[in-house]
Amino acid sequence: MKVKTSITLSQELLDTIDHLPDRYRNRSHFLETAAWAYIRQLRRAEQAARDREILNRRADYLNEEVMDALAYQVAL
């Protein structure tokens, strides 16, 4: 469902949006597309930060596991 809203943007931004290719049907379509893309980017960054925190917290254990696995490899 679409909801009509009002926002304030710079004239420069509006002019730039207005001169984009026609695949963005109108300002609203462009801004909604851009907002969703930015939200996806923020969510990916948050997930990456959580993943890094987990890896950093478990780094010593993971490094020990790697060293153990490498000990089983045959020298070339």
N, C-alpha and C positions, 0 to 999 in steps of 0.2 A: 504494500500500500504506500502510495506517495503522499507526503504531507508538505504543504506549501509553507515556506519559511522565508525569513529575510536575513541577509547577512551583508556586511559591509566589506568591500574589497577595493583595492586600489584601481584606479583607471588604467594604469599600465598593465596590470594583470588581466583585466577584462579585455583590453585591446589585444593582448597576446592570445588569449583564449579565442577571441573572435576571428583571429587570422590562422587558426589551426585548420588542418585538412577537414573535409566534410564528413569524415567517418565519425566525428563527434557531432552528433546531430544538433546540439545546442549547448549552451553554458551549463545547464543543469545536468545533462548527460555527462559532459566532460568532468564536472566537479564531483559527481557521484562516483564515476570511474576512478578518478584520482584519489578520492578519499578511501575507497575500498582497497586500492593498491597500497596506499600508505599504511592502512590498518594491517594488511597482510605482512608488510615489511616490519612493522613494530612487533607483531606476534612472533615472526621468525626470529627477530633479534632477542626477544624475551626468552624464547625456547633455547636459543644458542647460549645465552647467558646461564640458564639453568643447567644445560648440558655441561658447559665448562666448569661450573661449580661442582658438579658431581664428579667429573673427571679429576679435577684438582684435589678434591677431598679424598679420592681413591687412588691417587697417583702412585703412592708407595706400593700399595698392594698390586696394582696393575703392572708396575715396573718389575716387581718380583716375579709375577706370572710370566712375563715376557722373557726374563733372564732364565727362568726354569725351562721354558719351551726351547730357547736357543741352545741350552745345554744338551738337548737330545739330537741336535743336528749334526750330521756327519761333515767333517772338514773336507773341503774340495782340494 
